[in-house]
Amino acid sequence: MFASLKSIASFVPSRCVNNFDFEKSIDTTHEWIVERTGIYTRHFAEDKQFTSDLAVEAGKKAIDRAGIKNSDIDMVIVATLSPDFLGMPSTACVVASKLGITDKPAFDISAACTGFIYLLSIAKSFIESGACKNILIIGSEKISSILDFNDRSTCVLFGDGAGAAVIGVTKDKEKSILDVHVSSNGDYANLLYTPIADSKSAVKQCLNMRGNEIFKIAVKTLTNDVEMILNKNNLSSKDILFFIPHQANLRIISAVAERLSFQKEQIVLTVQKYGNTSAASIPMAMNDVYESGKLKNGDLMLLDAFGGGLTWGSALVAFDGIS
Ligand code: ACO
């Protein structure tokens, strides 16, 4: 018995913000943002639209596309760095409640932009141990709630959104989550973090990033990670139909893809329209392939992510859903 990806779905909030909108409030230009990041637009949630609301929309669609009912879900796990509440309740508990999924385990994980790969790793273990039959995993972010809109080095990079999947059971290894690798190194925690707001100074809890230092580590780590998972599974980049890297920066993606000899038609790109949506980035990109009609049952995807922690991970996933 193997764990497999039964469905993929996403939700993108309707408010679209382009680079020219930022020119009005901070010292930046459309040209700088496009040249350094590849980003043209990103979407931001409304004030009263929370991370759980985005997650619920994506989750509903994922359950529907898997051809099951909400009551068939045995576990809900959410990856986010912008939860509804700091500490508790978890966003997953809020999401499960909104979906009418009760008396089932629900919890969040914190792995920043690598969140979705960590979710796959956890869901695979629970399914293959026989403990669960269907797990709803969701990467969801309202990053706009933790951005400092006066900090030009971070606020132009991120966007809000959610991506969800149902992980179920298959007997066919060829249509399963073949392998997942996740890792971390907390020695680099200071490169990307959100400080805890303290009650005395009332500091807003905004994302801090030393982007330039992260850039070099990201290219090296993402490349090594892909080489490792391909070698371990006796595969080469030619065997992969869709290479779906974390969508943080077009220059990072291009550098990694070039080192790994991926061809243009294999590389999935959404950074230009969504920006970096952290834990939602990979499932949103997978959903774009699905909704374009290109993703067929049995197609092999290679996912690769890197983020705050530092954390990183890769996964070899064959699609086991309805095309
Ligand atoms: N507009 C205009 N100028 C800017 C802007 C802006 N929006 N932002 C920064 N600059 C300036 C800087 O101040 C700097 O000016 P200076 O030379 O006078 O000091 C100059 O541009 C160059 O800045 P760098 O930081 O060196 O620019 P770089 O080319 O490295 O691009 C970026 C910055 C886009 C952040 C890039 O480093 C990057 O993408 N890093 C990796 C991000 C990442 O992958 N993070 C991990 C995942 S995120 C997560 O886990 C939540």
Boltz pocket constraint, residues with backbone or C-beta under 6 A from the ligand:
constraints:
  - pocket:
      binder: B
      contacts: [[A, 27], [A, 28], [A, 29], [A, 32], [A, 33], [A, 36], [A, 37], [A, 111], [A, 112], [A, 113], [A, 114], [A, 152], [A, 153], [A, 154], [A, 156], [A, 157], [A, 192], [A, 210], [A, 211], [A, 212], [A, 213], [A, 214], [A, 215], [A, 218], [A, 248], [A, 249], [A, 252], [A, 276], [A, 278], [A, 306], [A, 307], [A, 308]]
      max_distance: 6.0
